[in-house]
Amino acid sequence: MQTVNFQHFPLAEGDIVLDLGCGEGRHVISVYVEAEQIQSVGVDLSLNDLRTTRDKFQPFADQTNPDKSFGLSAANALELPFADNTFDKVICSEVLEHIPDYQGALEEIARVLKPGGLFCASVPRRWPERICWAFSEAYHQVEGGHLRIFNASQLRKQIEELGFSHYHRHWAHALHAPFWWLKCLFWSSQESNWLIKQYHRMLVWDLLYKPRLTTLLESLLNPLMGKSVVMYFRKGATP
């Protein structure tokens, strides 16, 4: 389930791109596939997620193209193992809400991103997330769960204070918001709940086939109830 829109986050040939908190690889693999000359690097704390990403990547590996590379690293977002000004672009999608010192992670992103480089951050949207928290305490108290509910305007200001200029914002995954509300509402029985199972089947169908109906529906609903807010920044002043 891709959150970053590459129309607003254009990849250039020769880019070195970091996906911080890459999880199971949705964006780090997408970056690799998007361009013919690209270095795509994924970082995560979870070795299990990195193994899953490695396995998912195998069908996309292009052994004949020396201008493309794909790398994974287990690292802490507060101590990234990269030199200053290493990356042309950085993605941090649905990660900051999990990190106790998220401001420290933002400072590391600013450090490793080149001047003029692009940064995309996405976090859960405030009001859909509040419903999840209201329906279930376990949702945000599980190990590795969400530690906070962001105010997107305040987060934008914090990022701008690090020397970034904001240039675009949109919302994503409106159809996923009711799914998570149902999961939270029926938290203790979610694995066996018929309604949750049927909704999940619809989401998988939508992901695999991208039918016009659900694509149009989500595009209309995203500004109203998109589960994620996605913000795009440039390091330095807007040209």
Secondary structure, 3 states (H helix, E strand, C coil): CCCCCCCCCCCCCCEEEEEECCCCCHHHHHHHHHCCCEEEEEEECCHHHHHHHHHHHHHHCCCCCCCEEEEEEECCCCCCCCCCCCEEEEEEECCHHHCCCHHHHHHHHHHHEEEEEEEEEEEECHHHHHHHHHHCCHHHHCCCCCCCCCCHHHHHHHHHCCCEEEEEEEEECCCHHHHHHHHHHCHHHCCCCHHHHHHHHHHHHHHHHCCHHHHHHHHHHHHHHCCEEEEEEEECCCC
